[in-house]
């Protein structure tokens, strides 16, 4: 029997760290502080996954290096999203048709890259974990991403 993992406080902080990057930084120090917070919260996400996955010692030895590479690739894509949101937050009141086109195309490229990463790591996870745990991992990742997307959408103003 699995225990339910309480995540609400963690996600509020993590989502704040991601959505806060959407706001134009007043100084480089603020951006550096935000990056430190995002790094810490990525580690907290790893802890949450570890608690929910309940891996054996041998599964963990094989899984964590793959998961860390997966997260690193996802982090690079999420950094692109943060930049896109930051650019939008700075310019949404004065978007042109061309800049709006670039933002939409950039967003769709980011989403396509996320899917490519998920697909490329599926066989790797399947090599080291039973299928039930692979499904649980993808379920966790989906819930995390859905929560992030919801919070980001709530904080991003519509084009004027």
N, C-alpha and C positions, 0 to 999 in steps of 0.2 A: 504494500500500500504506500502510495506516495503522499508526502505531506504537501499541503498547499503553501506556496512561497508568497509571503507578503511583500509587495513591491511598491506600493503607492508612494512612500516617502522617497525611496530611491529614484523613482521615475520622475517625480516632480523636480528634484534637483537636476537630474540628467537632462530632462527636457528643457529646463531653464537654461542650462549651460549651452545647449544647442540653439535654442531660440534666441538667446541673448547675442549670439554671433550675428543675428540679423540686424541688430541695431548698429548704426555707425559708431565706431569706437572714437572716443574723444582724444585718446592718447594711446601710444604704443604700450604703455604699462597696463592699460585695461585689457588690451588684446592678449598680452602675455599672461595675465592673471586668468583670463578666460580659457586660454589653452591649457594651463595647468589644471584648472577645474575639469575640463573635458578629459584630460588624460587620467585623472583620478577616477572619474566616473566610468570611464571605459574599464578600468580595473574592477570597479564595483560590479559592472555588468558581468565580467568574467566570474566573479564570486557568485552572483545570482545563477548563472548557467551551471556552475559547479554544483551548487546546492540542489538544483532541480534535476540535474542529469544523473546523479548517484552512480558514478563510474567506479568500476573495479580498478585496482591498482594497474593492471595491465592495459585496460581500456584507457585510463588516464594518461599513461606514458605514451601511447600511440596517438591519442586524440588531441591533447593540448598543443603540441607543436603545429598540427594542421589548423586547429582553431585559431591560434595566434596569427598565422599567416592569413587566414580568412578574414579575421578582424582588421589586420593591417590593410588589406586590399579594400575592405569596406570603408575603413577610415579615410582612405584617400578619396573615395567616391563621396563620402559624407563631407569631406573638406570642400570638395567642388560644390556640393549643394549649399553649404554654409556661405561660400563666396557668392553664389548666385543669389541667395536670399539677401545677403548684405548689399549687393549691387541693387537689387530690387528695392530694398528698404530706403536706399539713398535716392533712388530715381523714380519711384512709382508714380509720383505726381506729375512727372514730365516725360513719360514714356512716349516714344515715337512708334510708328508702325514697325519700323526696322528693329528698334531695340526690343520691342515686345516679341517680335519673331525670333530674335536671337535667344531671348530668355526661354521661350517655349521650347525651341529646338534644344537648348542646353539642358533643360529639365528632362525632356524625353530621352536625351542621350544618357543622362545620369541614371534614369530608371532602367534603361536598357542595359547599362553596365552593371547595375545591381543584380538584375536577372542573370546576366552572364556569370557573375561571380557565384551566385547561388548554384547555378547549373554546373559550373566547373568544379565546385567542391563536393558536390553530391557523391560522385564515385569515390572520392578520397575518404569521406566520412563513412561510406558504406564498407570500405576496406577494413576499418578499425572498430566499428561499432555494430551491434545488432540493429536490425531494421527498425525495431521499436524505438530505440534511442536516437536513431537518425531522424525518425519522424518527430520525436519529442523536441529535438534540437531545432528542426525547421519550424515547428509550432511555436517554440519560444522566440525564435528570431522574428517570426511573423507578428507575434503579439507585441514584441518590442517595437518593431518598425511601425506597426499600426498606431500604437500609442504616440510615438514620436510624430508621425504624420498628422494625427489629430491635434496634438498640441501646437505644432507648427502652423497648421491651417487656422487654428483659432487666433493665433497671434499675428498673422500676416494680413495687412489690410488689402481690400480689393482695389483694383486700378480705378483711378478717378478720371 
